Amino acid sequence: MSQHTARAPRALIAEDEPILAAALAHALQRLWPELDIVATCPNGVDALRQGLALQPDILFLDIKMPGKTGLEAAEELAEQWPEGVPFPHIVFVTAYDEYALAAFEQAAADYVLKPVNDARLGKTVERLQQRLRDSAGTPPAATASAATSASSASSALPASASASAAVQADAAGIAAGDDNMARLLAQLQAMLPPAPRLQMIRAAVGNSVRMIALADVVYFEALDKYINVVCHDSEALIRTSLKELLPQLDPQQFWQIHRGTIVNASAIATAVRDEAGKLSLTLRQHPAQLRVSPLYAHLFRQM
């Protein structure tokens, strides 16, 4: 029996304005009495902690929250989500205008506008209920189509081959889920206002400022409140965050491959998958090996 048929669906609300959080919870109770709201979080940090602990079926995430935005919380949840557990359906709560909301129409998530409107929320509830019905009975993190393919194939195969087909179906489902999340995050990031492109990195070294051409950078690595700028033969620290740096880089040249890593695409030599299915990069003229999050594994598929 699947988790969705064994118990009532469970939801987490992350909203920093208490009145709006209460209004959303009350509206959901009217429109979906069976829904169990297991937590209401006042910020993105708490949403990440509670989401991992409670593993709800649905996340209602305010896009703009203190600590971590809804986008950051969703990305970090996807990074840290336990394998074999279906990732929650995401609904973003937003005050963006209708033009910006066009990005959601093709994304792997839904949205509700502030202030909460019963008509719009009712459509979201209907979609969520359908998605939960569609996913009921499928293997964890697997899509219905992947599960059906594995079932059809396994009926004509010996036990060992059937097990292999099931594993492949799970892998296909997980890949599809990761692709959806990666596409969602890319589309939502595109909604943010553009930042001016960097030409040089200015890193303080003692009493001087070192000028580093972007072409000389192999990768950027987040270190607490700093970023380590790694070149072929040297390193330097700059006091900023990857969140602030990323919009200033050319996305064709610099690829985010992990929550804490941005790599110069021209420095990548190979992408290697180990026996556990984890992906890592080897680099040209640099000994480091960089781990790739499943969210960004689609960047390294064969052409």
Secondary structure by P-SEA (a helix, b strand, c coil): ccccccccbbbbbbcccaaaaaaaaaaaaaaccccccccccccaaaaaaaaaaacccccccccccccccaaaaaaaaaacccccccccbbbbbccccccccccccccccccccccccaaaaaaaaaaaaaaaaaaccccccccaaaaaaaaaaaaaccaaaaaaaaaaaaaaaaaaaaaaaaaaaaaaaaaccccccccbbbbbcccbbbbbbcccccbbbbcccbbbbccccccccccccaaaaaaacccccccccccccccccccccccccccccbbbbbbccccbbbbbccccccccccc
